[in-house]
């Protein structure tokens, strides 16, 4: 027997029928479980919509004033990191090809200097390791050209470097 507070009309309304069979009880409990799941799904949908609305709130504009080297950029960077993590991650991913371009461009500069020194100076001064290194790094020239094409005309240097004007050296195989 279930003890019910008669002052609570909701508790009284939720009581099972007085002469309920086992089949009726099972059907009622199944219907209650379905209703509970539906209610929870609606609650979850409402929570998700609230989160989306919060994200779509109007952006606030901030004017940062200060002397040069006073930390405006550092403040903005920390502010973005704190309040716009997703945008920060997307921006970081967008800069990855530019960083690769700079690294490869510098490696090609070193490679150009090495090859120039190998051709002008005493050839006995450089070992087979130097020649092998120059040969193994030569595909970077093609990667550099491909990255510059991918990033567009703004990524190319103002003064073209010699490696862009000449054909790739022998043994330089373009990766498939």
Rosetta blueprint (number, residue, H / E / L):
1 X L
2 X L
3 X L
4 X L
5 X L
6 X L
7 X L
8 X L
9 X H
10 X H
11 X H
12 X H
13 X H
14 X L
15 X L
16 X L
17 X L
18 X L
19 X L
20 X L
21 X L
22 X H
23 X H
24 X H
25 X H
26 X H
27 X H
28 X H
29 X H
30 X H
31 X H
32 X H
33 X H
34 X H
35 X H
36 X H
37 X H
38 X H
39 X H
40 X H
41 X H
42 X H
43 X H
44 X H
45 X H
46 X H
47 X H
48 X H
49 X H
50 X H
51 X H
52 X H
53 X H
54 X H
55 X H
56 X L
57 X L
58 X L
59 X L
60 X L
61 X L
62 X L
63 X L
64 X L
65 X L
66 X L
67 X L
68 X L
69 X L
70 X L
71 X L
72 X H
73 X H
74 X H
75 X H
76 X H
77 X H
78 X H
79 X H
80 X H
81 X H
82 X H
83 X H
84 X L
85 X H
86 X H
87 X H
88 X H
89 X H
90 X H
91 X H
92 X H
93 X H
94 X H
95 X H
96 X H
97 X H
98 X H
99 X H
100 X H
101 X H
102 X H
103 X H
104 X H
105 X H
106 X H
107 X H
108 X H
109 X H
110 X H
111 X H
112 X H
113 X H
114 X H
115 X H
116 X H
117 X H
118 X H
119 X H
120 X H
121 X L
122 X L
123 X H
124 X H
125 X H
126 X L
127 X L
128 X H
129 X H
130 X H
131 X H
132 X H
133 X H
134 X H
135 X H
136 X H
137 X H
138 X L
139 X L
140 X H
141 X H
142 X H
143 X H
144 X H
145 X H
146 X H
147 X H
148 X H
149 X H
150 X H
151 X H
152 X L
153 X H
154 X H
155 X H
156 X L
157 X L
158 X L
159 X L
160 X L
161 X L
162 X H
163 X H
164 X H
165 X H
166 X L
167 X L
168 X L
169 X L
170 X L
171 X L
172 X L
173 X L
174 X L
175 X L
176 X L
